Amino acid sequence: MNLAEASPSPDPTASCAKNDAFCGWMWDVTGSAWAAEGSTYLLVKPLRIVAILLLAVLARYLLHKLISRLVRTTSESSVPAILKPLRQRTPTAASADPASVVPERRRQRAEAIGSVLRSLVTAFVFSIALLMVLEEFNFNLGPLLASAGILGLAVGFGAQSLVKDLLGGLFMLLEDQYGVGDIVDLGEATGVVESVGLRITTVRDARGVLWYIRNGEIIRVGNKSQGWAMIMIDMPIGFADAGEATEVLRAAAATVYADPDLAEKFVEAPEVLGVESVTVEGTVIRTIAKTTADGQYVVGRELRRRLTEALASAGITAQLVANRVFPRPATPESGS
């Protein structure tokens, strides 16, 4: 008996019928392997790719809406925990809610953080969508992901400073360490912050020099514009009566506190603490004043001026000058 006649050949079928339900259905309906396999590449896969892209766009849109709503809520009302600064500020004595005085600063921080989050969401969503599309084209994603991991590791080692700068800038925004217009001390550079970015902060010092500082290189930050400021003024009175000088300084400080043009710049009334130190030139009396961050310089100059004038009016300054005049030894007369 001929073996070819004994064992019938299997019926032809589409190669995709076992793995794809739609291909199998087309094979059952048409009986054509070409039509069944063609439907997968001409209809099913394009529809899947379109669906993946549409879902990616929809997911990106919803996440962006969520972030924008968070930014808007942060700018208009209370601050979420992630956006709260490290230290709550007390800008004025009349303001019980520090956040009500700095809505613009808070809005700028929220917008900056929202922009970063939107960029990260866009990159993440479309990266996932790209991998899913490549899978539809039967790409082997294993070697691709491994190569991307190695490339990312190499870039990470080669750009450690860049990553450090970006992370430093991000945490600086989250923690509200400083903002545009603040007077800061960043170590080598001290001045007014002109711009804040994720990688670079620019500071203009008192001489007009513009410093570009990488955020990853900032080890410490001294912010002179955040919250309140304490003014300390030491006035030398020589060997004049300390009690009398203290009363004169208190009266002068009270006039500054009562000035309507400076009232809003005070957080607390100025206080004359008394004798701070005693030197060979006499006594030093310290006066302190707690002011707003932006009013410390105006109040400090006016307070020093009035304290100096008060001591001069009371005659204490003249005593101080007299104490610094040392008598000279008598010179022998000529010819004696």
Order of alpha helices (4+ residues) and beta strands (2+ residues): alpha-alpha-alpha-alpha-alpha-alpha-alpha-beta-beta-beta-beta-beta-beta-alpha-beta-beta-alpha-alpha
